[in-house]
Amino acid sequence: MNTTTDQPRKAAKTATPTRLDPEPWTSAKDHEGRHAIARGRGIPRRLAVSVMVDLDAEQSEWLRNEARRTGIDYHDIIKNLLNRERAERL
């Protein structure tokens, strides 16, 4: 019997896990001492469509410049363009 091969096997069997798998709370006692963290505004967003767009160099430059000029982020600039286009077509 080789003791060097037995050592890791015994250590693995006796080692306690450092991170337990999460388990659902089943009783009021499970959440004692814990605090709920609010996320968001309490109003679920109605996300109908999500789009990823690849812009060419000129479009990217225009978008960056527009964001700097207006102080509006890329997403809101694109949304404003869509809203403006919709309003013109109505």
N, CA, C and O of each residue as an XYZ file, in Angstrom:
360
protein
N       0.835     -1.182      0.000
C       0.000      0.000      0.000
C       0.881      1.247      0.000
O       1.782      1.385      0.827
N       0.609      2.145     -0.932
C       1.408      3.348     -1.063
C       0.739      4.488     -0.301
O      -0.389      4.860     -0.624
N       1.394      5.035      0.677
C       0.783      6.073      1.518
C       0.648      7.403      0.798
O      -0.224      8.196      1.151
N       1.469      7.670     -0.185
C       1.371      8.954     -0.890
C       0.092      9.035     -1.713
O      -0.462     10.122     -1.872
N      -0.389      7.913     -2.239
C      -1.636      7.948     -3.002
C      -2.851      7.932     -2.095
O      -3.921      8.387     -2.499
N      -2.716      7.418     -0.874
C      -3.837      7.392      0.060
C      -4.097      8.756      0.692
O      -5.237      9.064      1.040
N      -3.079      9.563      0.843
C      -3.234     10.853      1.511
C      -4.222     11.790      0.796
O      -5.136     12.295      1.447
N      -4.079     12.038     -0.493
C      -5.046     12.935     -1.135
C      -6.468     12.389     -1.107
O      -7.420     13.156     -0.959
N      -6.625     11.080     -1.246
C      -7.947     10.484     -1.236
C      -8.610     10.701      0.125
O      -9.790     11.046      0.189
N      -7.867     10.504      1.206
C      -8.416     10.724      2.543
C      -8.714     12.195      2.773
O      -9.731     12.541      3.375
N      -7.828     13.064      2.293
C      -8.025     14.498      2.476
C      -9.274     14.965      1.737
O     -10.020     15.806      2.239
N      -9.498     14.426      0.561
C     -10.672     14.826     -0.213
C     -11.961     14.388      0.468
O     -12.967     15.095      0.408
N     -11.935     13.229      1.112
C     -13.130     12.732      1.782
C     -13.448     13.527      3.042
O     -14.617     13.697      3.387
N     -12.426     14.011      3.726
C     -12.646     14.704      4.993
C     -12.731     16.214      4.841
O     -13.106     16.901      5.791
N     -12.397     16.745      3.683
C     -12.422     18.198      3.497
C     -13.853     18.708      3.532
O     -14.761     18.092      2.975
N     -14.040     19.832      4.189
C     -15.371     20.451      4.212
C     -15.458     21.449      3.072
O     -14.494     22.167      2.808
N     -16.578     21.509      2.402
C     -16.698     22.452      1.289
C     -16.655     23.888      1.806
O     -17.232     24.204      2.846
N     -15.967     24.745      1.067
C     -15.871     26.145      1.486
C     -17.068     26.946      1.006
O     -17.359     28.007      1.558
N     -17.762     26.463     -0.007
C     -18.919     27.183     -0.532
C     -20.045     26.176     -0.747
O     -19.924     25.258     -1.558
N     -21.121     26.355     -0.027
C     -22.254     25.444     -0.149
C     -23.135     25.860     -1.317
O     -23.198     27.038     -1.669
N     -23.805     24.900     -1.906
C     -24.752     25.214     -2.966
C     -25.917     25.988     -2.368
O     -26.371     25.667     -1.270
N     -26.412     27.009     -3.078
C     -27.543     27.756     -2.550
C     -28.791     26.886     -2.458
O     -29.053     26.050     -3.323
N     -29.535     27.095     -1.414
C     -30.774     26.348     -1.225
C     -31.912     27.338     -1.025
O     -31.708     28.389     -0.417
N     -33.092     27.031     -1.517
C     -34.214     27.957     -1.351
C     -34.647     28.048      0.111
O     -34.521     27.090      0.875
N     -35.158     29.215      0.479
C     -35.682     29.394      1.830
C     -37.014     28.667      1.922
O     -37.868     28.796      1.045
N     -37.178     27.915      2.975
C     -38.418     27.162      3.140
C     -39.184     27.573      4.383
O     -40.338     27.184      4.557
N     -38.560     28.349      5.241
C     -39.254     28.778      6.456
C     -38.837     30.196      6.804
O     -37.880     30.733      6.245
N     -39.568     30.794      7.735
C     -39.254     32.150      8.171
C     -37.874     32.204      8.832
O     -37.198     33.231      8.768
N     -37.460     31.124      9.455
C     -36.162     31.079     10.136
C     -35.006     31.178      9.133
O     -33.934     31.677      9.473
N     -35.219     30.710      7.911
C     -34.160     30.722      6.906
C     -33.686     32.131      6.576
O     -32.519     32.321      6.232
N     -34.561     33.113      6.673
C     -34.162     34.471      6.305
C     -33.939     35.389      7.502
O     -33.861     36.607      7.344
N     -33.837     34.816      8.689
C     -33.532     35.616      9.866
C     -32.142     36.228      9.731
O     -31.192     35.564      9.317
N     -32.044     37.504     10.088
C     -30.762     38.190     10.030
C     -30.366     38.654      8.645
O     -29.281     39.209      8.474
N     -31.204     38.445      7.664
C     -30.911     38.886      6.300
C     -31.821     40.057      5.951
O     -32.919     40.197      6.491
N     -31.342     40.885      5.045
C     -32.104     42.059      4.635
C     -32.366     41.993      3.128
O     -31.492     41.611      2.350
N     -33.560     42.363      2.740
C     -33.891     42.401      1.316
C     -33.235     43.637      0.702
O     -33.213     44.709      1.306
N     -32.711     43.471     -0.485
C     -32.098     44.577     -1.208
C     -33.041     44.966     -2.334
O     -33.385     44.141     -3.180
N     -33.456     46.225     -2.340
C     -34.347     46.693     -3.400
C     -33.556     46.847     -4.687
O     -32.442     47.370     -4.681
N     -34.116     46.404     -5.755
C     -33.484     46.547     -7.059
C     -34.502     47.180     -8.002
O     -35.635     46.711     -8.116
N     -34.092     48.230     -8.664
C     -34.972     48.893     -9.612
C     -35.966     49.796     -8.925
O     -35.824     50.121     -7.746
N     -36.964     50.194     -9.666
C     -37.960     51.133     -9.167
C     -39.245     50.451     -8.738
O     -40.210     51.129     -8.386
N     -39.282     49.152     -8.758
C     -40.482     48.434     -8.384
C     -41.476     48.299     -9.518
O     -42.513     47.652     -9.369
N     -41.167     48.901    -10.642
C     -42.030     48.821    -11.820
C     -41.281     48.007    -12.874
O     -40.231     48.435    -13.353
N     -41.804     46.852    -13.234
C     -41.092     46.054    -14.229
C     -41.045     46.759    -15.579
O     -42.035     47.334    -16.030
N     -39.879     46.705    -16.213
C     -39.740     47.291    -17.549
C     -40.384     46.379    -18.562
O     -40.268     45.156    -18.478
N     -41.047     46.965    -19.498
C     -41.639     46.183    -20.579
C     -40.696     46.250    -21.769
O     -40.837     47.102    -22.647
N     -39.751     45.356    -21.783
C     -38.760     45.303    -22.843
C     -39.321     44.445    -23.969
O     -39.430     43.225    -23.844
N     -39.670     45.092    -25.055
C     -40.278     44.372    -26.160
C     -39.228     43.881    -27.161
O     -39.307     42.750    -27.641
N     -38.245     44.731    -27.473
C     -37.230     44.384    -28.465
C     -35.877     44.894    -27.982
O     -35.763     46.012    -27.480
N     -34.879     44.075    -28.139
C     -33.511     44.482    -27.845
C     -32.715     44.322    -29.135
O     -32.799     43.286    -29.794
N     -31.946     45.343    -29.495
C     -31.235     45.332    -30.771
C     -29.760     45.644    -30.547
O     -29.415     46.555    -29.796
N     -28.896     44.878    -31.207
C     -27.475     45.185    -31.220
C     -27.136     45.575    -32.655
O     -27.430     44.838    -33.596
N     -26.517     46.738    -32.810
C     -26.245     47.261    -34.147
C     -24.747     47.462    -34.315
O     -24.091     48.031    -33.443
N     -24.210     46.999    -35.429
C     -22.809     47.250    -35.766
C     -22.748     48.494    -36.629
O     -23.315     48.523    -37.721
N     -22.066     49.520    -36.148
C     -21.955     50.777    -36.879
C     -20.619     50.827    -37.601
O     -19.626     50.271    -37.131
N     -20.602     51.504    -38.761
C     -19.332     51.687    -39.453
C     -18.577     52.844    -38.791
O     -19.069     53.437    -37.831
N     -17.406     53.158    -39.293
C     -16.546     54.168    -38.667
C     -17.214     55.543    -38.630
O     -17.152     56.226    -37.608
N     -17.852     55.962    -39.727
C     -18.497     57.282    -39.781
C     -19.683     57.360    -38.827
O     -19.861     58.364    -38.136
N     -20.490     56.310    -38.785
C     -21.636     56.284    -37.873
C     -21.170     56.309    -36.412
O     -21.758     56.993    -35.574
N     -20.116     55.561    -36.125
C     -19.578     55.524    -34.768
C     -19.049     56.894    -34.355
O     -19.278     57.346    -33.233
N     -18.346     57.543    -35.263
C     -17.812     58.884    -34.970
C     -18.947     59.869    -34.717
O     -18.885     60.665    -33.780
N     -19.989     59.817    -35.556
C     -21.129     60.719    -35.360
C     -21.790     60.469    -34.008
O     -22.113     61.418    -33.292
N     -21.993     59.200    -33.653
C     -22.643     58.861    -32.394
C     -21.811     59.331    -31.201
O     -22.356     59.889    -30.248
N     -20.497     59.110    -31.248
C     -19.630     59.584    -30.160
C     -19.688     61.101    -30.028
O     -19.805     61.629    -28.922
N     -19.607     61.803    -31.161
C     -19.659     63.272    -31.136
C     -21.002     63.771    -30.619
O     -21.049     64.728    -29.846
N     -22.082     63.142    -31.033
C     -23.425     63.526    -30.584
C     -23.572     63.298    -29.079
O     -24.190     64.104    -28.384
N     -23.012     62.217    -28.587
C     -23.069     61.933    -27.153
C     -22.286     62.985    -26.372
O     -22.748     63.454    -25.332
N     -21.112     63.356    -26.864
C     -20.329     64.406    -26.200
C     -21.051     65.745    -26.239
O     -21.095     66.468    -25.244
N     -21.620     66.069    -27.405
C     -22.288     67.354    -27.587
C     -23.514     67.504    -26.700
O     -23.733     68.560    -26.107
N     -24.311     66.448    -26.610
C     -25.581     66.531    -25.890
C     -25.508     66.046    -24.449
O     -26.364     66.392    -23.635
N     -24.498     65.251    -24.127
C     -24.420     64.669    -22.789
C     -25.380     63.512    -22.599
O     -25.649     63.101    -21.470
N     -25.897     62.984    -23.696
C     -26.838     61.860    -23.664
C     -26.081     60.591    -24.048
O     -25.209     60.629    -24.916
N     -26.408     59.472    -23.412
C     -25.712     58.231    -23.740
C     -26.194     57.665    -25.078
O     -27.217     58.085    -25.618
N     -25.428     56.701    -25.596
C     -25.700     56.123    -26.921
C     -27.113     55.566    -27.033
O     -27.801     55.789    -28.029
N     -27.540     54.837    -26.000
C     -28.863     54.213    -26.058
C     -29.970     55.257    -26.212
O     -30.882     55.095    -27.022
N     -29.877     56.315    -25.433
C     -30.924     57.343    -25.498
C     -30.890     58.121    -26.815
O     -31.933     58.552    -27.307
N     -29.709     58.302    -27.380
C     -29.623     58.969    -28.689
C     -30.347     58.132    -29.736
O     -31.130     58.665    -30.522
N     -30.092     56.828    -29.754
C     -30.749     55.949    -30.719
C     -32.256     55.938    -30.495
O     -33.025     55.985    -31.455
N     -32.690     55.874    -29.222
C     -34.128     55.913    -28.929
C     -34.752     57.218    -29.411
O     -35.852     57.214    -29.962
N     -34.055     58.333    -29.205
C     -34.573     59.624    -29.661
C     -34.705     59.656    -31.181
O     -35.679     60.189    -31.713
N     -33.730     59.087    -31.875
C     -33.815     59.021    -33.341
C     -35.019     58.202    -33.784
O     -35.734     58.587    -34.710
N     -35.242     57.067    -33.118
C     -36.395     56.231    -33.463
C     -37.703     56.963    -33.180
O     -38.626     56.926    -33.994
N     -37.785     57.618    -32.045
C     -39.012     58.358    -31.705
C     -39.266     59.501    -32.675
O     -40.408     59.751    -33.060
N     -38.204     60.197    -33.072
C     -38.348     61.289    -34.035
C     -38.839     60.752    -35.381
O     -39.715     61.350    -36.006
N     -38.287     59.648    -35.816
C     -38.703     59.033    -37.089
C     -40.160     58.586    -37.013
O     -40.922     58.792    -37.958
N     -40.550     57.980    -35.904
C     -41.958     57.550    -35.737
C     -42.897     58.736    -35.774
O     -43.955     58.667    -36.400
N     -42.530     59.827    -35.112
C     -43.399     61.011    -35.062
C     -43.565     61.617    -36.462
O     -44.649     62.090    -36.806
N     -42.516     61.605    -37.257
C     -42.600     62.153    -38.606
C     -43.501     61.320    -39.503
O     -44.124     61.856    -40.419
N     -43.578     60.038    -39.260
C     -44.377     59.150    -40.103
C     -45.832     59.076    -39.705
O     -46.660     58.585    -40.472
N     -46.162     59.561    -38.501
C     -47.555     59.505    -38.047
C     -48.388     60.582    -38.644
O     -49.583     60.667    -38.359
